[in-house]
Amino acid sequence: MDTKLLRDGPSSKQETVLSFLGIEVVALICFGFAGATGLTLLRAVGVCIALFLYPLAKNRLAIGSITKKDLYFMIPALLLPFFLGFSAFQFAINSGSVLSPLLDGLLVSLGLIGMAALGLFLNTLNAKTRKYALYGVLGGLALVVLITMLYWLYCYGPFYAVIHSGEVYYYDGVVFPIATEGKYLDGFAFVDVDMYFAKTISFALSCSGAGLFALLFKKMDNRDIIVISVCSGIGLLDIVLTPFIRGIILLVLIYLIAFAVAMFMKLRRKDETAAKAVDLAAKIIFFVLIGIVAIGCLLLFIDAYLIGNGEGILCKIPLIGAYFEPGGTMYTLETAISQLMFNSDAAGRRSFDLVSLLFGAKDPIAYDLRMFEFQVLYQNGLLAFLLLLYAAFFGMLKGYRLLSSDEGKEAIPYAYCFIALGVFVYLSFCDSEMPLRHPSDLNGIFSSHSSSLLQWSRGVPCMLLAYCLGAIYRPESYKQMAEEKPVAKNYEYEEVNVNE
C-alpha cells in the first residue's frame, strides 16, 4: 500500500484561510457594513477569528518569551476596552433594561480587543498577509467614501459648502443650514448628518497617503504605490470637493508631521551618533507632550470644580478667557465635567460624587463636546479617560519604535501610524456624537439606531483605531525572535512504500 501526504503543512492552509477571513472582516468593519447591527455581528466574528489566529501567530511573536515589561505596559491598554464598553452612563441611557447594556458592553469590549488582536496577528504572519491586510483596510474605507461622495455630489454638487454658504432648508418645520451638513451611509440608507461626522472616514483615508513617505528610504512596489495613492486620493477628493476647510487644515498638519518624522528617521539611520541625537529629541518631545496634557487637564479639572461651587478662574484670564465664558467653546466642556463631579439632591444641594467621576455620568443627559477624549470622560468616567490617554502615549511610543526599526522602511507601518494619528487628532477637534440632522430618520425601515446619540466607542473610527494600534504594536521580544529564532518550517513529506 502506498501513502502520499501533501507537501504543504496543515498550518499553512489554516493560516491562509484564517488570514483571508480576518482581512474580510476588517474590510467590512471599515466599510461599516449594515450599520450598527452589522458591526455587532462583525465584532463577534472578529473575536473568533483572532482566537483561531493566535496559535499560528504565537511562534512568530515569541509569546512564550514576552517579558514582564511587555505585560506591565499592555495591561492598562487591555483594560481600556472594558471601561469603554461598561459605564454608569450606559446603564442610565438603557434604564429600562439591565441585560441589554451588559451584552452591548461585552460585545464592544471584546470587539475592540479582537480588532487589536487582528491588527497584531495579521501584521506579524508574513509580508504578503501584511500587504493584503492594508489593502483590505484601505479598500473598505475607500469604497464607503466613494459611494458617499458620488451621492452627495448628486444631491449638492461640488463645492457646496461655499456655493450654498448661508442658505438653509426646512425639514419638519426646523431650519437647517446646507453648508454644515453631509451625507452618511448608515447601513443600507443615506442620512443627513453633521459635517464633522460625515468626513471622519474621509479624513482617516486621506492620512494613509503618509505611507508614500517610505519612498524616502527605498523603492516601493508599484502596486503599493497605486493602492495607497488611489485610496488616499479618494479621501482627499471628498474633503477638497466639499470643501471642508477645518479638515484640510488638520490634514496639512498630519502630512507635515509625517514628513518631519520621515526625515528624522532618515537622519537616524545615518550613524550611531545621529541615532542617539534623534532618540534624545524624541524623548524630550514625548515627555513635553505628557507634561502639557497633564497640566492642561489639571487646570481644566480645577476650574470645573470651582464652577461647581461658584465661578471658575480661567474665564478671567486675558486672551483665553472668552473661550471659558458662557457661550464659549470650552464652557460646555467645563459644564459637563462639573456635572460629572457633583450630584444634586431634591433640595438642590450639591455634593461631590466620586462614583460618577470615576465611572461616568449617572444621568442620561448627553453633550456634544467636539473632543472625543472628554466625551469618554463624561460617558465612561475618569478611569477610562486616563486609560485612553495612556493608550495614546503607549501607541506613540510603539509607533516610534516600529518606524525606527528595519520594518519602518516600508509603507505599511507609516500608513497605519498616521491613520491612527489622524483619527486621534481629528476626533480631538471635530468629534460629533449627536450628528443626525433629522431624528425622525430613526424611524426609517433601514435605520440601525434607536437613539440620536452615536457614541465614538460604538463606531467604526474606534474600531479602526484599535486595529491600527494592534498593527503597530510589537512585543519587546519580537525583534530578537525575528533575528535569532527562525520560524519553524512546514513538514515536507515524500512518497513511501509501507510494505518495505
C-alpha positions in Angstrom: 0.0 0.0 0.0 1.4 3.4 -1.0 0.6 6.5 1.1 1.1 10.1 -0.2 0.8 13.1 2.0 0.5 16.7 1.0 3.7 18.7 0.7 2.1 21.8 2.3 1.6 21.5 6.0 -1.9 22.0 7.5 -0.8 25.1 9.4 0.0 26.8 6.1 -3.5 26.2 4.8 -5.1 27.3 8.1 -3.0 30.5 8.1 -4.1 31.3 4.5 -7.8 30.7 5.2 -7.9 32.5 8.5 -5.9 35.4 7.2 -8.3 35.8 4.3 -11.3 35.7 6.7 -9.6 38.2 9.1 -8.9 40.6 6.2 -12.5 40.3 5.0 -13.9 41.1 8.5 -11.6 44.1 8.9 -12.6 45.4 5.4 -16.3 45.0 6.2 -15.9 46.8 9.5 -14.0 49.7 7.8 -16.9 49.8 5.3 -19.4 50.0 8.1 -21.4 47.1 6.6 -25.0 47.0 7.7 -24.6 49.9 10.2 -24.7 49.3 13.9 -26.3 45.8 13.6 -23.7 44.7 11.2 -20.9 46.0 13.4 -22.3 44.0 16.3 -22.1 40.8 14.3 -18.7 41.6 12.8 -17.3 42.2 16.3 -18.2 38.7 17.4 -16.8 37.2 14.2 -13.6 39.2 14.5 -13.0 37.9 18.1 -13.5 34.3 16.9 -11.0 34.7 14.0 -8.5 36.3 16.3 -8.7 33.3 18.7 -8.1 30.9 15.8 -5.2 33.0 14.5 -3.5 33.1 17.9 -1.8 29.7 17.7 -0.5 30.5 14.2 1.0 33.9 15.3 2.4 33.0 18.7 5.6 31.4 17.3 6.4 34.5 15.3 5.6 36.7 18.2 7.5 34.6 20.7 4.5 34.7 23.0 6.2 32.5 25.5 9.1 34.9 25.9 7.1 38.1 26.3 8.8 39.9 29.2 7.1 41.2 32.3 7.8 44.7 31.0 5.6 43.9 28.0 2.8 42.7 30.3 3.0 45.7 32.6 2.6 48.1 29.6 -0.1 46.0 27.9 -2.4 45.5 30.9 -3.7 49.2 31.1 -4.2 49.3 27.4 -6.2 46.0 27.6 -8.4 47.4 30.4 -9.5 50.3 28.3 -12.0 48.4 26.1 -13.8 47.2 29.2 -14.1 50.7 30.6 -15.3 51.9 27.2 -17.9 49.1 27.0 -19.3 49.4 30.5 -20.1 52.6 32.4 -22.8 54.2 34.6 -23.8 56.3 31.6 -24.6 53.2 29.5 -26.9 51.9 32.2 -28.5 55.3 32.5 -29.5 55.6 28.9 -30.7 52.0 28.9 -32.6 52.3 32.2 -35.4 50.0 31.1 -33.1 47.0 30.8 -30.1 45.6 32.6 -29.3 42.7 30.2 -29.1 45.0 27.1 -26.3 47.3 28.3 -24.4 44.2 29.7 -24.5 42.4 26.4 -23.7 45.5 24.4 -20.8 46.4 26.7 -19.4 42.9 26.5 -19.6 42.9 22.7 -18.0 46.3 22.4 -15.2 45.4 24.8 -14.4 42.0 23.2 -14.8 43.6 19.7 -12.1 46.2 20.4 -9.7 43.6 21.8 -10.5 41.4 18.8 -9.7 44.2 16.4 -6.4 45.0 18.1 -5.5 41.3 18.1 -6.4 41.0 14.4 -4.1 44.0 13.7 -1.3 42.4 15.6 -1.7 38.9 14.2 -2.3 39.9 10.5 0.8 42.1 10.6 3.2 39.5 12.1 2.3 36.5 10.0 4.1 37.2 6.7 4.8 40.0 4.3 2.0 39.1 1.9 -0.6 39.0 4.7 0.6 42.4 5.9 0.2 43.9 2.5 -3.3 42.5 1.8 -4.4 43.4 5.3 -3.6 47.1 4.5 -5.3 46.7 1.1 -8.4 45.4 3.0 -8.4 48.4 5.3 -7.9 51.0 2.6 -10.4 49.2 0.3 -13.2 49.2 2.8 -12.6 52.9 3.7 -12.3 53.9 0.1 -15.4 52.1 -1.0 -17.7 53.7 1.5 -16.2 57.2 0.9 -16.5 56.8 -2.9 -20.2 55.7 -2.7 -21.0 58.6 -0.3 -19.1 61.1 -2.3 -21.0 60.2 -5.5 -24.3 60.5 -3.7 -23.6 63.9 -2.1 -22.2 65.2 -5.5 -25.6 64.2 -7.0 -27.5 65.9 -4.2 -25.5 69.1 -3.6 -22.9 69.4 -6.4 -19.2 70.2 -5.9 -18.1 72.9 -3.5 -21.5 73.1 -1.9 -20.1 74.3 1.4 -19.0 77.5 -0.4 -21.7 77.9 -3.1 -24.6 77.3 -0.6 -23.0 79.1 2.3 -25.7 80.9 4.3 -28.5 79.0 2.6 -31.0 76.9 4.6 -33.8 74.5 4.1 -36.7 73.4 6.3 -37.4 69.9 7.5 -40.3 69.2 9.8 -40.5 72.9 10.4 -36.9 73.2 11.6 -34.3 75.3 9.8 -31.0 73.5 8.7 -28.0 75.2 7.1 -26.9 73.4 4.0 -23.2 74.2 4.2 -22.6 72.4 7.5 -24.2 69.0 6.7 -23.1 66.0 4.8 -24.3 62.6 3.8 -23.5 59.3 5.6 -24.2 55.7 4.6 -25.9 54.3 7.6 -26.3 50.6 6.9 -28.3 50.5 3.7 -29.6 54.1 3.6 -28.1 57.6 3.4 -28.9 60.0 6.2 -28.1 63.7 6.7 -25.5 64.3 9.4 -23.2 66.9 10.8 -20.3 67.8 8.5 -17.7 66.7 11.2 -19.2 63.3 11.4 -19.6 62.9 7.7 -15.9 63.5 7.0 -14.4 61.3 9.7 -13.7 58.3 7.5 -12.6 60.5 4.6 -10.0 62.1 6.8 -8.7 58.8 8.1 -8.4 57.5 4.5 -6.6 60.7 3.4 -4.0 60.2 6.1 -3.0 56.8 4.6 -1.1 58.7 1.9 1.6 59.2 4.5 2.7 55.7 3.6 4.2 57.1 0.4 6.9 58.8 2.5 8.5 55.3 2.6 9.9 56.2 -0.8 12.5 58.3 1.0 14.1 55.0 2.3 13.7 52.5 -0.6 11.9 51.7 -3.8 8.3 50.7 -3.2 6.3 48.1 -5.1 4.3 49.7 -7.8 1.1 48.0 -6.6 1.6 49.6 -3.2 2.1 53.0 -4.7 -1.0 52.7 -6.8 -3.3 51.4 -4.0 -2.1 53.9 -1.4 -2.3 56.8 -3.9 -5.7 56.0 -5.3 -7.3 55.3 -1.9 -5.9 58.3 -0.1 -6.7 60.4 -3.2 -10.4 59.4 -2.9 -10.4 60.6 0.7 -8.7 63.8 -0.2 -11.0 64.4 -3.1 -14.0 64.0 -0.8 -12.7 66.7 1.6 -11.5 69.1 -1.1 -14.6 69.0 -3.3 -16.8 69.9 -0.3 -14.6 71.9 0.7 -14.1 71.1 4.4 -11.7 73.8 5.5 -11.0 72.5 9.0 -10.4 69.0 7.7 -7.9 70.4 5.1 -6.0 72.3 7.8 -5.8 69.3 10.0 -4.7 67.1 7.0 -1.9 69.5 6.2 -0.8 69.3 9.8 -0.7 65.5 9.7 1.3 65.4 6.5 3.8 67.9 7.9 4.2 65.7 10.9 4.6 62.6 8.7 7.2 64.4 6.6 9.1 65.5 9.7 9.1 62.0 11.1 10.3 60.5 7.9 13.2 63.0 7.7 14.1 62.3 11.3 14.1 58.6 10.6 16.2 59.0 7.6 18.7 61.1 9.7 18.6 58.5 12.4 19.8 55.7 10.1 23.0 57.6 9.1 25.1 56.6 12.0 25.0 55.8 15.7 25.6 59.4 16.8 22.7 60.6 14.7 20.5 57.8 16.1 21.3 58.8 19.7 20.6 62.5 18.9 17.2 61.7 17.3 16.2 59.4 20.1 17.0 62.1 22.6 15.0 64.7 20.7 12.1 62.2 20.5 12.2 61.5 24.3 12.2 65.3 25.0 9.2 65.8 22.7 7.4 62.8 24.2 7.7 64.0 27.8 7.0 67.6 26.9 3.7 66.4 25.4 2.9 64.4 28.5 3.6 67.5 30.7 1.4 69.8 28.5 -1.5 67.3 28.6 -1.2 66.8 32.3 -1.1 70.5 33.2 -3.9 71.3 30.8 -6.2 68.6 32.2 -5.3 69.5 35.8 -6.3 73.2 35.2 -9.5 72.2 33.5 -10.5 69.9 36.3 -9.7 72.5 38.9 -11.8 75.1 37.0 -14.7 72.7 36.6 -14.6 72.0 40.3 -14.7 75.7 41.0 -17.6 76.2 38.6 -19.5 73.6 40.6 -19.0 75.7 43.7 -19.4 79.1 42.2 -17.3 80.7 39.5 -14.2 79.5 37.6 -10.9 81.3 37.2 -10.0 80.5 33.6 -12.7 82.9 32.3 -10.8 85.8 33.9 -7.5 85.2 32.1 -6.9 87.6 29.2 -6.8 86.2 25.7 -8.3 82.8 26.5 -11.0 83.9 29.0 -13.6 84.3 26.3 -13.5 80.6 25.5 -14.5 79.7 29.1 -17.3 82.2 29.4 -21.0 81.2 28.8 -21.4 80.5 25.1 -17.6 79.9 24.7 -16.1 76.8 23.2 -14.8 75.4 26.5 -17.8 76.4 28.6 -19.9 73.4 27.7 -17.0 71.2 28.3 -16.4 72.5 31.8 -20.1 72.3 32.5 -20.2 68.6 31.6 -17.1 67.9 33.8 -18.7 69.9 36.7 -21.9 67.9 36.3 -19.8 64.7 36.4 -18.2 65.8 39.7 -21.2 66.9 41.6 -24.6 65.4 42.4 -27.7 67.5 43.3 -30.4 66.2 45.7 -34.1 67.1 45.7 -33.4 70.3 47.7 -30.9 71.5 45.1 -27.8 70.9 47.4 -24.7 69.8 45.5 -22.2 67.3 46.8 -19.1 65.7 45.4 -19.9 62.4 43.6 -16.8 60.2 43.4 -18.6 57.2 41.8 -19.9 59.4 38.9 -16.4 60.9 38.4 -14.7 57.5 38.2 -17.3 55.5 36.2 -19.3 58.0 34.2 -22.4 60.2 34.4 -25.4 58.6 36.1 -27.9 60.9 34.3 -29.0 60.2 30.7 -28.0 63.7 29.6 -25.8 63.8 26.5 -23.4 66.5 25.5 -21.8 67.1 22.1 -18.4 68.3 23.3 -16.4 68.1 19.9 -13.5 66.4 21.8 -13.8 62.6 22.0 -11.4 62.3 25.0 -13.8 64.4 27.1 -16.8 62.5 25.7 -15.1 59.4 27.1 -14.5 61.3 30.4 -18.2 62.2 30.7 -19.7 59.0 29.5 -17.2 56.4 30.8 -15.5 58.2 33.7 -12.1 59.4 34.8 -10.6 55.9 34.8 -11.5 55.4 31.2 -10.2 58.9 30.4 -6.8 58.2 32.0 -6.5 54.8 30.3 -7.3 56.4 26.9 -4.5 58.9 27.4 -2.2 56.1 28.4 -3.1 54.1 25.3 -2.5 57.2 23.2 1.0 57.7 24.5 1.7 54.0 24.5 0.7 54.0 20.8 3.1 56.9 20.1 5.9 55.0 21.8 5.3 51.8 19.9 4.8 53.7 16.7 8.2 55.4 17.1 9.9 52.1 17.8 8.3 50.5 14.8 9.3 53.3 12.4 12.9 53.3 13.7 13.3 49.6 13.1 14.1 47.9 9.8 10.4 47.3 9.2 9.8 51.0 9.4 11.3 51.5 6.0 8.1 50.0 4.5 4.9 51.9 3.6 2.7 49.7 5.8 3.9 51.0 9.2 3.7 54.6 8.0 0.2 54.2 6.7 -1.0 52.6 10.0 0.8 55.1 12.2 -0.6 58.1 10.5 -4.1 56.7 10.1 -4.1 56.3 13.9 -2.6 59.7 14.5 -5.1 61.3 12.0 -8.1 59.7 13.6 -7.0 60.8 17.1 -6.2 64.4 16.1 -9.4 64.7 14.0 -11.7 63.5 16.8 -9.9 65.7 19.2 -11.2 68.7 17.3 -14.1 67.5 15.2 -15.9 64.8 17.1 -19.7 64.7 16.8 -21.7 62.2 18.8 -25.2 63.6 18.0 -24.8 64.1 14.3 -28.2 63.2 12.9 -29.9 66.2 11.4 -33.3 64.6 11.3 -34.1 62.4 14.3 -37.2 61.2 12.5 -34.9 59.3 10.2 -34.5 56.8 13.1 -38.0 55.5 12.3 -36.9 54.6 8.8 -37.0 50.9 7.8 -33.2 50.8 7.2 -32.2 52.6 10.4 -29.9 50.6 12.7 -30.0 53.0 15.6 -32.5 53.5 18.4 -31.1 56.8 19.5 -29.7 60.0 18.0 -26.6 59.5 20.2 -23.9 57.8 18.2 -21.1 57.1 20.6 -17.4 57.1 19.5 -16.8 53.9 21.4 -19.5 52.1 19.3 -18.5 53.3 15.9 -16.1 52.5 13.1 -13.4 55.1 14.0 -12.9 53.5 17.4 -12.5 50.0 15.9 -10.2 51.4 13.2 -8.1 53.0 15.8 -7.9 49.7 17.8 -6.9 47.8 14.7 -4.1 50.3 13.8 -2.8 50.2 17.4 -2.6 46.5 17.2 -0.9 46.7 13.8 1.9 48.9 15.1 2.4 47.0 18.3 5.4 44.7 18.6 6.5 43.0 21.8 10.0 43.7 23.1 10.9 40.1 22.2 9.6 40.3 18.6 12.8 41.8 17.0 15.1 39.3 18.8 12.9 36.4 17.7 12.9 37.6 14.1 16.7 37.8 14.1 17.7 34.8 16.1 14.9 32.3 16.1 13.7 31.3 12.6 10.1 30.4 12.1 9.6 26.6 12.0 9.1 25.3 8.5 6.2 23.2 7.5 6.9 19.5 7.3 7.6 18.0 3.9 6.6 14.5 3.0 7.7 12.1 0.4 6.1 9.0 -1.1 7.0 5.8 0.8 6.0 2.2 0.5 4.8 0.9 3.8 5.3 -2.7 2.8 9.0 -2.3 2.7 
